[in-house]
Amino acid sequence: MAELVLNVSGMKNSTDQIQVINAMSKYSGVLDVAVEPNSSRVQVIYEKYNILPQDLKNSVESAGYQAEILQDS
């Protein structure tokens, strides 16, 4: 397992947060997605052999948000 922390710009409410979670949850290698309340930080626990951090970032951007990788471990 690995952990990815993203800074996601453009999340203004709970609907935006759900859209970001859904964008990443479509991958079978994603185990957990947590959005910090009142923050732009998103933590993703994923199987590093099934998905790449860049794929997760791209899925958020495809949903209409700007994403920056803050931590990948």
C-alpha positions as CSV (number, residue, x, y, z in Angstrom):
1,M,0.0,0.0,0.0
2,A,1.0,3.6,-0.6
3,E,-0.2,7.0,0.4
4,L,-0.7,10.0,-1.8
5,V,-1.6,13.5,-0.6
6,L,-3.0,16.0,-3.1
7,N,-3.8,19.6,-3.0
8,V,-7.0,20.0,-5.0
9,S,-8.1,23.5,-5.9
10,G,-11.7,24.3,-6.6
11,M,-13.5,22.2,-4.0
12,K,-16.0,24.7,-2.5
13,N,-18.6,22.4,-0.9
14,S,-19.4,18.8,-0.1
15,T,-20.6,18.1,-3.7
16,D,-17.2,19.0,-5.0
17,Q,-15.6,16.8,-2.4
18,I,-17.8,13.8,-3.5
19,Q,-16.9,14.4,-7.1
20,V,-13.2,14.3,-6.3
21,I,-13.7,11.1,-4.2
22,N,-15.7,9.5,-7.0
23,A,-13.1,10.4,-9.7
24,M,-10.4,8.5,-7.8
25,S,-12.6,5.7,-6.5
26,K,-13.3,4.4,-10.0
27,Y,-9.8,2.7,-9.9
28,S,-9.8,-0.8,-8.4
29,G,-6.4,0.0,-6.8
30,V,-7.8,2.8,-4.6
31,L,-8.5,1.6,-1.1
32,D,-9.5,4.8,0.7
33,V,-10.0,8.5,-0.2
34,A,-10.3,11.1,2.6
35,V,-10.9,14.8,2.1
36,E,-10.0,17.1,5.0
37,P,-13.0,19.2,5.9
38,N,-12.5,22.9,5.0
39,S,-9.3,22.1,3.3
40,S,-8.0,21.4,-0.2
41,R,-6.0,18.4,0.9
42,V,-7.0,14.9,-0.2
43,Q,-5.4,11.7,1.2
44,V,-5.5,8.6,-1.0
45,I,-4.5,5.1,0.2
46,Y,-3.9,2.9,-2.9
47,E,-2.1,-0.2,-4.1
48,K,1.0,1.1,-5.8
49,Y,1.3,-1.9,-8.1
50,N,-2.1,-1.3,-9.6
51,I,-2.2,2.4,-10.2
52,L,0.2,5.3,-10.5
53,P,0.0,8.6,-8.6
54,Q,-0.1,10.5,-11.9
55,D,-3.2,8.5,-12.9
56,L,-5.0,9.7,-9.7
57,K,-4.0,13.3,-10.3
58,N,-5.2,13.1,-13.9
59,S,-8.6,11.7,-12.8
60,V,-9.1,14.6,-10.5
61,E,-8.1,17.1,-13.2
62,S,-10.5,15.3,-15.7
63,A,-13.3,16.0,-13.2
64,G,-12.6,19.7,-13.5
65,Y,-10.3,20.5,-10.6
66,Q,-6.6,21.5,-10.3
67,A,-4.5,19.0,-8.5
68,E,-0.9,19.0,-7.2
69,I,0.9,16.1,-5.6
70,L,2.2,17.1,-2.2
71,Q,3.3,13.7,-0.9
72,D,3.8,10.3,-2.5
73,S,5.0,7.4,-0.3
